[in-house]
Amino acid sequence: PNAAGVVQITAKDVLDLADNDKAVCPRPSRGKLSADLSAVATTATLVPAGIGASEYPASGLVRIGREIMAFTRASDVLTLTRGQEGTTAATHSADDVAQLCAVFDDLTINEAAEELLTAYASIDPAYIPSADWADENLTWYAGFTIGRVIISKPTGVKRLIGELCQLGVMIWWDAVDQEIKFKVNAPLLPGEA
């Protein structure tokens, strides 16, 4: 309490975990090139030692500078396929960051939103009624997927959720049900409250 005996409480809902300053997709990578990389090189070693096994999957996409590369990994060594996803192979310098890319392949809007919230904002899946979300999406967007999306630099989860909402959905916290709700901007179904 302050001198007048007043207490101030600031309450926040679980979606606060998705704020841009708290959660990004993909997470920032810490691996860096151990040496210069020519435009035709097909292998690169990451530093510091052990970073490959601790932060990079066995395969995926990585961005160095403006170039996206497919990779397979053994320890800290990446075997690269250069100039992927419409980018051009280029030279890169030692200590350039090898940023892991997030790839969303043919997901429905509800699946993409759920992955962003659980995998990148660390929201407990218990707050997301996945079956309800899937039913709502299926009712209005049956057969619609967002295609292939590659996020190659850390971007705020709230911003990414906002971009999904531009496709005609709403996502909000329901304090009564203690759930994150998902609704397509559509007329109510017969009998729906």
Residue pairs with C-beta under 8 A, 6 or more apart in sequence:
1 7
2 8
13 173
13 175
14 123
14 124
14 127
14 173
14 180
15 123
15 171
15 172
15 173
15 180
16 22
17 23
17 121
17 122
17 123
18 116
18 117
18 121
18 123
18 157
18 158
18 161
19 156
19 157
19 158
20 156
20 157
20 158
20 159
21 156
22 121
23 120
23 121
23 122
23 156
23 157
23 158
24 120
24 154
24 155
24 156
24 157
25 102
25 116
25 119
25 120
25 151
25 154
25 155
25 157
25 160
26 99
26 100
26 101
26 102
26 120
26 151
26 152
26 154
27 100
27 120
27 154
28 99
28 154
29 55
29 56
29 62
29 97
29 98
29 99
29 100
30 48
30 51
30 55
30 97
31 46
31 47
31 51
31 52
31 55
31 56
31 76
31 97
31 98
32 46
32 47
32 94
32 95
32 96
32 97
32 98
33 44
33 45
33 46
33 47
33 64
33 92
33 93
33 94
33 95
33 96
33 98
34 44
34 45
34 46
34 47
34 76
34 94
35 44
35 45
35 94
36 91
36 92
36 93
36 94
37 44
37 64
37 91
37 92
37 93
37 96
38 91
39 82
39 89
39 90
39 91
40 82
40 89
41 80
41 82
42 79
42 80
42 81
42 82
43 77
43 78
43 79
43 80
44 64
44 77
44 78
44 80
44 98
45 76
45 77
45 78
46 52
46 56
46 76
46 77
46 78
46 98
47 76
49 76
50 76
51 76
52 73
52 74
52 75
52 76
52 77
52 78
53 75
53 76
55 100
56 62
56 71
56 73
56 78
56 98
56 100
57 73
57 100
58 72
58 73
59 70
59 71
59 72
59 73
60 70
60 71
60 100
60 101
60 103
61 68
61 69
61 70
61 71
61 84
61 85
61 100
61 101
61 103
61 150
61 152
62 68
62 69
62 71
62 78
62 80
62 98
62 99
62 100
62 101
63 69
63 98
63 99
63 101
63 152
63 153
64 92
64 96
64 97
64 98
64 99
65 90
65 92
65 96
66 87
66 90
67 82
67 83
67 87
67 88
67 89
67 90
67 92
68 83
68 84
68 85
68 86
68 87
68 101
68 150
68 152
69 78
69 80
69 81
69 82
69 83
69 84
70 80
70 81
70 84
71 78
71 79
71 80
71 81
72 78
72 79
73 79
78 98
82 89
83 89
85 150
99 152
99 153
99 154
101 150
101 151
101 152
102 120
102 150
102 151
103 148
103 149
103 150
103 151
104 112
104 115
104 146
104 148
104 149
104 150
104 151
105 148
106 145
106 146
106 147
106 148
107 115
107 145
107 146
108 134
108 137
108 141
108 144
108 145
108 146
109 137
109 141
109 144
109 146
109 164
109 167
109 169
110 130
110 133
110 134
110 136
110 137
110 169
110 182
112 146
112 149
112 164
113 133
113 161
113 164
113 169
113 171
113 182
114 125
114 128
114 130
114 133
116 157
116 160
116 161
116 164
117 123
117 128
117 157
117 161
117 180
118 124
118 125
118 128
120 157
121 157
123 180
127 178
127 179
127 180
128 179
128 180
129 179
129 181
132 182
133 182
136 182
136 183
136 184
137 182
137 184
139 184
139 189
140 184
140 186
141 184
146 164
146 167
151 160
161 171
164 171
165 171
168 184
168 185
168 186
169 182
169 183
169 184
169 185
170 181
170 182
170 183
170 184
170 185
171 180
171 181
171 182
172 180
172 181
173 179
173 180
173 181
174 180
174 181
